[in-house]
């Protein structure tokens, strides 16, 4: 009978980095989805404040780390919020880059 205890340890050590990279990529991707969800919620609040002519409160809600633009043409208003997210996982940052930009855009048509 052979003793296979060493073989299992070698296989585990070889596959461990792959599992860690996949695990970190899943965490980063979950963070991107969560930040996108937060950005969408913030966009809804900002549009509501903007439509109620509370523009200063809308800009206070956005804060300094987000890029917010409003483009008004005739009866069409376009709201855009952009945010950079730092990617930490080794494999995902090669694909997406060190800083990944998420954005949310809404177009509102004013019929009045």
C-alpha positions as CSV (number, residue, x, y, z in Angstrom):
1,X,0.0,0.0,0.0
2,X,1.1,3.5,-0.9
3,X,0.9,6.5,1.4
4,X,-1.0,9.2,-0.5
5,X,-1.1,11.9,2.2
6,X,1.6,14.0,0.5
7,X,-0.1,13.9,-2.9
8,X,-3.3,15.5,-1.5
9,X,-1.3,18.3,0.1
10,X,0.5,19.1,-3.1
11,X,-2.8,19.1,-5.0
12,X,-4.3,21.4,-2.4
13,X,-1.4,23.8,-2.6
14,X,-1.5,23.9,-6.4
15,X,-5.3,24.7,-6.5
16,X,-5.4,27.1,-3.6
17,X,-4.3,30.2,-5.5
18,X,-6.9,29.6,-8.2
19,X,-9.6,29.4,-5.5
20,X,-8.4,32.6,-3.8
21,X,-8.3,34.6,-7.1
22,X,-11.9,33.4,-7.9
23,X,-13.0,34.2,-4.4
24,X,-11.5,37.8,-4.5
25,X,-13.0,38.3,-8.0
26,X,-16.5,37.4,-6.7
27,X,-16.1,39.8,-3.8
28,X,-15.0,42.6,-6.1
29,X,-17.8,41.9,-8.5
30,X,-20.3,41.9,-5.6
31,X,-18.9,45.3,-4.5
32,X,-19.4,46.6,-8.0
33,X,-23.1,45.5,-8.1
34,X,-23.7,46.9,-4.6
35,X,-22.2,50.3,-5.5
36,X,-24.2,50.3,-8.7
37,X,-27.4,49.7,-6.7
38,X,-26.5,52.5,-4.3
39,X,-25.8,54.8,-7.2
40,X,-29.2,54.0,-8.8
41,X,-30.9,54.8,-5.4
42,X,-29.0,58.0,-5.1
43,X,-30.0,59.0,-8.6
44,X,-33.7,58.6,-7.8
45,X,-33.4,60.8,-4.7
46,X,-31.4,63.4,-6.6
47,X,-34.0,63.6,-9.4
48,X,-36.8,63.9,-6.9
49,X,-35.0,66.8,-5.1
50,X,-34.1,68.4,-8.4
51,X,-37.7,68.3,-9.6
52,X,-38.8,69.9,-6.4
53,X,-36.3,72.8,-6.9
54,X,-34.1,71.7,-4.0
55,X,-31.0,71.8,-6.1
56,X,-28.6,72.6,-3.2
57,X,-29.9,69.6,-1.2
58,X,-29.4,67.4,-4.3
59,X,-25.8,68.4,-4.6
60,X,-25.3,67.9,-0.8
61,X,-26.7,64.3,-1.2
62,X,-24.3,63.6,-4.0
63,X,-21.1,64.6,-2.1
64,X,-17.6,65.1,-3.5
65,X,-16.7,61.6,-4.7
66,X,-19.3,61.5,-7.5
67,X,-19.4,63.3,-10.8
68,X,-22.9,64.7,-11.4
69,X,-24.0,66.4,-14.6
70,X,-27.3,67.9,-15.7
71,X,-28.0,68.7,-19.3
72,X,-31.1,70.6,-20.2
73,X,-32.2,70.9,-23.8
74,X,-35.7,72.2,-24.6
75,X,-38.0,69.9,-22.7
76,X,-35.5,67.1,-22.1
77,X,-33.3,66.9,-19.0
78,X,-30.5,64.4,-18.8
79,X,-29.1,63.5,-15.4
80,X,-25.8,61.5,-15.1
81,X,-23.9,60.3,-12.0
82,X,-20.5,58.6,-12.3
83,X,-18.4,57.0,-9.7
84,X,-15.0,55.2,-9.8
85,X,-14.5,52.0,-7.9
86,X,-11.1,50.6,-7.0
87,X,-10.7,46.9,-8.1
88,X,-8.6,44.9,-5.7
89,X,-8.6,41.3,-7.0
90,X,-5.5,40.4,-9.0
91,X,-7.3,38.9,-12.0
92,X,-10.2,41.2,-12.2
93,X,-8.1,44.4,-12.2
94,X,-6.3,43.2,-15.3
95,X,-9.6,42.8,-17.1
96,X,-11.4,45.9,-15.8
97,X,-8.5,48.1,-14.8
98,X,-7.5,49.5,-11.4
99,X,-10.4,52.0,-11.3
100,X,-13.7,50.9,-12.8
101,X,-16.3,53.5,-13.6
102,X,-19.9,52.9,-13.0
103,X,-22.6,55.4,-14.1
104,X,-26.3,56.0,-13.9
105,X,-28.2,58.1,-16.4
106,X,-31.8,59.2,-16.5
107,X,-33.6,61.2,-19.2
108,X,-36.7,63.1,-18.1
109,X,-39.1,64.7,-20.6
110,X,-41.0,67.7,-19.3
111,X,-44.3,68.1,-21.0
112,X,-45.2,71.5,-19.5
